Amino acid sequence: MMNSIVTDAQVGSRNATKAFDSAGAKPVLEVNGLEVTYYTDLGRARALDDVGFSLGAGEKLGMVGESGSGKSTLALAMMRMIKPPGRIEGGSVIVDGVDLMALDEGGMRRARLSKIAYIPQGAMNSLNPVIRIGAQMVDAVKSHISGESKSAIQDRCIHALRSVDLDPGVFRMYAHELSGGMKQRVCIAIGILLEPKVIIADEPTSALDVVTQRQVMETIDRVQSQINAAVILIGHDMGLMAQFVDKVAVMYAGRLVEVSTVRDMFTEPNHPYSKALISSLPNLGNKGVFRGIPGLAPSLLRLPGGCAFHPRCEQAMSQCSTVRPESTIVGNERLVTCHLFDEDAAK
């Protein structure tokens, strides 16, 4: 699943020192107790289960986990874009002091792009093929800003294109005239038009070659620094995570099982699932030796009792199959959801 070769050199020292610089400052993003449930003919599936975290301005969080763990559901829930049979059942998403879950539909529509922006996984499916790129960007601005002149709106759009290394001529082009990397950068340009406080990038490089992947990630890194936004990067490529994010959050069966700095995650993961993910990565010391995680991720319709990971866990204890673990803060502000770090279990 995660196939990048990660070396110690890739986990930059800037990530280790920057990750909690904003710990004392008021976070720009606070997610508390977010819950999403899908009601199906086969039963109720809880896709997000009491998810909570915070990010400061300028921080980058990498969200990782196997397919079906809830990463994309989290992104859509934060944007309030969950469609039936899904339902947001609880929690809050506070961006710059405003709870997005408490806004009416009109308020949430205005908050998208201006406070929180979403860069989708499939750029080609997100751009209208029969409307010029410039017209789509102008529509996005007009829906949020009234009274701005046509020339000012066009200047804003051209500036956004230039900030992602695209020629102003792209403004008058159609999506089919652009390469995959250019289309992805157009989506980034649209996302930063109104300089949002939070940017969610949902696997922005999954359909691109490795060279274009790096160009797109460097673009996100640069524009994030320019507007000092908090960024959530969702993906499977741990190599990209090691190079570009400050913190890593690991999800399993709809829950956050560990959140830590990127250096701590790669050098000393705490949760058994995090350890299994890191050990499954190829490395230069064991060429040709691949180690997977035994078993399969559980169905959200039939989660095992206690800890959802216990049927696949090599360190499972007796209480793991019956008692649901709660999140614990360990060491340097690391969040871990595991009985191994529960004081009562240790006793």
C-alpha positions in Angstrom: 0.0 0.0 0.0 2.7 2.5 1.0 5.6 1.9 -1.4 8.1 4.8 -0.9 11.6 4.1 0.3 12.1 6.4 3.3 15.6 7.3 4.7 16.6 9.2 7.8 17.9 12.0 5.5 14.4 12.5 4.1 12.9 13.3 7.6 14.2 16.8 7.7 15.3 18.5 10.9 13.1 21.4 10.2 10.1 19.2 10.7 11.2 18.0 14.1 11.8 21.5 15.4 8.8 23.1 13.8 6.0 20.6 14.6 5.0 22.0 17.9 6.2 25.6 17.7 2.6 26.8 17.8 1.7 24.7 20.8 1.4 27.7 23.0 -0.5 29.8 20.4 -4.2 29.6 19.7 -4.7 27.0 16.9 -6.3 28.1 13.7 -8.1 24.8 13.3 -9.7 22.7 16.1 -11.6 19.5 15.4 -13.5 18.1 18.3 -15.4 14.9 18.6 -16.2 14.6 14.9 -18.5 11.7 14.1 -19.9 10.5 10.7 -22.2 7.6 10.2 -23.4 5.9 7.0 -26.8 4.3 7.2 -27.0 1.4 4.7 -29.3 -1.5 4.0 -26.8 -3.8 5.8 -26.7 -1.6 8.9 -25.0 1.4 10.5 -21.3 2.1 9.6 -19.5 4.6 11.8 -16.9 6.1 9.4 -15.5 8.7 11.9 -15.5 8.0 15.6 -14.8 10.9 18.0 -12.0 12.4 15.9 -10.2 15.4 17.3 -7.0 17.3 16.7 -5.8 20.9 16.3 -3.4 22.7 13.9 -1.6 26.1 14.1 -1.1 28.6 11.3 1.6 27.4 9.0 1.6 23.8 10.2 1.3 20.7 7.9 -0.4 17.5 9.1 -0.1 14.3 7.2 -3.1 11.9 7.5 -2.3 8.3 6.7 -3.9 4.9 7.0 -5.1 2.0 4.9 -7.9 2.5 2.4 -11.3 2.8 4.2 -9.8 4.1 7.5 -11.7 7.4 7.2 -9.2 9.9 5.8 -11.3 11.2 2.9 -14.5 11.0 5.0 -12.7 13.3 7.5 -11.9 15.8 4.7 -15.5 15.8 3.4 -16.9 16.1 6.9 -14.8 19.2 7.6 -16.1 20.7 4.4 -19.7 19.6 5.2 -19.8 17.7 2.0 -21.0 14.4 3.3 -23.9 13.1 1.2 -26.7 10.6 2.1 -26.7 7.9 3.3 -23.9 9.6 5.3 -24.6 11.9 8.1 -22.5 14.1 10.4 -23.7 13.1 13.8 -21.7 15.3 16.1 -18.6 17.3 16.8 -17.2 20.7 15.8 -14.8 22.1 13.3 -13.6 25.5 14.4 -11.6 27.5 11.9 -10.3 30.9 13.0 -12.8 31.0 15.8 -15.9 30.0 13.7 -17.6 26.6 14.1 -18.3 25.4 10.6 -20.8 22.9 11.9 -23.0 25.6 13.4 -23.3 27.7 10.2 -26.4 27.6 8.0 -26.0 26.5 4.4 -25.4 30.0 3.1 -22.8 30.6 5.7 -21.0 27.3 5.0 -21.0 28.1 1.3 -19.3 31.4 2.0 -16.8 29.7 4.4 -15.6 27.3 1.6 -12.6 28.8 -0.2 -12.5 31.8 2.2 -11.9 30.0 5.5 -11.3 26.3 4.4 -10.4 25.0 0.9 -10.4 21.5 -0.5 -7.9 20.3 -3.2 -9.5 17.1 -4.6 -7.8 13.9 -5.6 -9.0 13.9 -9.2 -8.3 17.3 -10.8 -9.8 16.2 -14.2 -13.1 15.3 -12.5 -13.1 18.6 -10.6 -12.7 21.0 -13.5 -15.6 21.7 -15.9 -14.4 20.5 -19.4 -16.6 22.9 -21.3 -15.8 26.1 -19.4 -12.4 27.9 -19.6 -10.2 27.8 -16.5 -10.5 31.6 -16.0 -14.3 31.5 -16.0 -14.3 28.8 -13.3 -11.9 30.9 -11.2 -14.0 34.1 -11.7 -17.1 32.3 -10.7 -15.4 31.1 -7.5 -14.4 34.7 -6.6 -17.8 36.3 -7.5 -19.7 33.8 -5.3 -17.7 35.1 -2.3 -16.9 38.7 -3.0 -19.4 41.2 -4.2 -18.6 44.6 -5.7 -15.1 43.8 -6.9 -14.4 45.0 -10.5 -14.0 42.6 -13.4 -10.3 43.7 -13.8 -9.6 43.2 -10.1 -11.1 39.7 -10.1 -9.0 38.8 -13.2 -5.9 40.2 -11.6 -6.6 38.1 -8.5 -7.0 34.9 -10.7 -3.8 35.7 -12.7 -1.9 36.2 -9.5 -3.1 32.8 -8.2 -2.0 31.1 -11.4 1.4 32.7 -11.2 1.8 31.7 -7.6 1.5 28.0 -8.6 4.0 28.4 -11.5 1.4 28.5 -14.3 1.5 30.9 -17.2 -1.3 33.6 -17.3 -2.3 32.1 -20.6 -3.8 29.1 -18.7 -6.6 31.6 -17.8 -8.1 31.2 -21.3 -7.5 27.5 -21.7 -9.8 24.5 -21.2 -8.9 21.6 -18.9 -8.3 19.1 -21.7 -5.4 21.4 -22.9 -3.5 21.0 -19.7 -1.3 18.1 -18.4 -2.2 16.2 -15.3 0.2 18.3 -13.2 -1.0 21.5 -14.6 -4.6 20.6 -13.8 -3.7 19.8 -10.3 -1.9 23.1 -10.0 -5.1 24.9 -11.3 -7.0 23.2 -8.5 -4.4 24.5 -6.0 -4.7 28.0 -7.5 -8.5 27.9 -7.1 -8.1 26.7 -3.5 -5.9 29.7 -2.6 -7.9 32.4 -4.4 -9.3 33.8 -1.2 -6.3 32.9 1.0 -8.1 30.4 3.3 -6.9 29.6 6.8 -7.0 25.8 6.2 -6.2 23.8 3.1 -7.1 20.1 2.8 -5.3 18.3 0.0 -6.8 14.8 -0.6 -4.2 12.7 -2.2 -3.2 15.5 -4.6 -0.4 13.4 -6.3 -2.0 10.0 -6.6 -2.4 10.0 -10.4 0.9 11.7 -11.2 4.4 10.6 -12.1 7.1 11.0 -9.5 8.6 14.1 -11.0 5.2 15.8 -11.2 4.4 14.6 -7.7 7.4 16.5 -6.3 6.5 19.7 -8.4 2.9 19.6 -7.0 4.1 19.1 -3.5 6.6 21.9 -3.7 3.8 24.1 -5.1 1.6 23.3 -2.1 4.6 23.9 0.3 5.3 27.3 -1.3 1.8 28.7 -1.4 1.1 27.4 2.1 4.1 29.5 3.3 2.9 32.5 1.4 -0.5 32.6 3.0 0.5 31.0 6.3 -2.3 28.4 6.1 -2.7 25.2 8.0 -2.5 22.2 5.6 -3.9 18.7 6.0 -2.3 16.3 3.5 -4.1 13.0 3.0 -2.2 10.2 1.3 -0.5 6.9 1.2 3.0 7.9 0.2 5.0 8.0 3.4 8.1 9.3 1.5 6.2 12.5 0.6 4.9 12.7 4.2 8.4 12.5 5.5 9.6 15.3 3.3 6.7 17.8 3.5 4.7 17.5 6.7 5.4 18.5 10.3 3.1 16.1 12.1 1.6 12.7 11.1 -1.8 11.4 12.2 -2.5 7.7 11.7 -6.2 6.6 11.3 -7.6 3.1 11.7 -11.3 2.1 11.4 -12.5 5.7 11.8 -10.3 6.6 14.8 -7.1 8.5 15.3 -4.7 6.0 16.8 -1.6 8.1 16.9 -0.5 11.7 16.3 3.1 12.8 16.6 5.9 14.8 14.9 7.0 13.3 11.7 10.5 12.5 13.1 9.0 10.6 16.1 6.6 8.7 13.9 9.4 7.4 11.6 12.0 6.8 14.2 9.9 5.6 17.2 6.2 4.9 16.5 4.2 4.0 19.6 0.9 2.4 18.4 1.3 -1.1 17.1 -0.5 -0.2 13.9 1.8 2.7 13.4 4.8 0.4 13.9 3.3 -2.1 11.4 2.9 0.7 8.8 6.4 1.9 9.2 7.9 -1.6 9.2 6.0 -2.4 6.0 7.9 0.3 4.1 10.8 -0.8 1.8 14.2 0.3 3.0 17.7 0.2 1.6 18.9 -2.1 4.4 16.6 -5.0 3.5 16.4 -5.0 -0.3 13.9 -7.4 -1.6 12.4 -8.1 1.8 8.8 -6.9 2.2 6.8 -7.2 5.4 3.0 -6.7 5.3 0.4 -6.3 8.0 -1.4 -9.6 8.6 -5.1 -9.8 8.1 -7.5 -7.2 6.6 -8.9 -3.9 7.8 -12.3 -4.6 9.5 -15.6 -3.8 7.9 -17.1 -0.7 9.5 -20.4 -2.6 9.7 -18.9 -5.3 11.8 -16.1 -3.8 13.9 -14.5 -6.2 16.5 -15.1 -5.5 20.2 -12.6 -3.5 22.2 -9.8 -2.2 20.1 -10.6 -2.5 16.4 -6.9 -3.4 15.6 -6.6 -6.2 18.2 -7.2 -9.2 15.7 -4.2 -8.0 13.7 -2.0 -6.8 16.6 1.1 -8.7 17.7 1.0 -7.0 21.1 -2.7 -7.6 21.9 -3.6 -8.2 25.6 -6.7 -9.8 27.1 -8.5 -6.4 27.6 -7.9 -5.4 24.0 -10.8 -7.6 22.8 -13.3 -6.3 25.2 -12.3 -2.8 26.4 -12.3 0.2 24.0 -9.0 2.1 24.4 -9.2 5.9 25.0 -6.7 8.5 23.7 -3.8 9.3 25.9 -1.1 12.0 25.7 2.3 10.4 25.9 5.7 12.1 26.2 6.2 15.1 23.9 2.5 15.8 23.3 2.0 12.5 21.4 -1.5 11.2 21.2 -1.8 7.4 21.3 -5.0 5.3 21.5 -3.8 2.0 22.9 -4.0 0.0 26.1 -0.3 -0.3 26.1 -0.2 3.3 27.2 -3.2 3.2 29.5 -2.2 3.6 33.2 -4.8 1.2 34.4 -3.6 -1.5 32.0 0.0 -0.9 32.9 -0.9 -1.5 36.6 
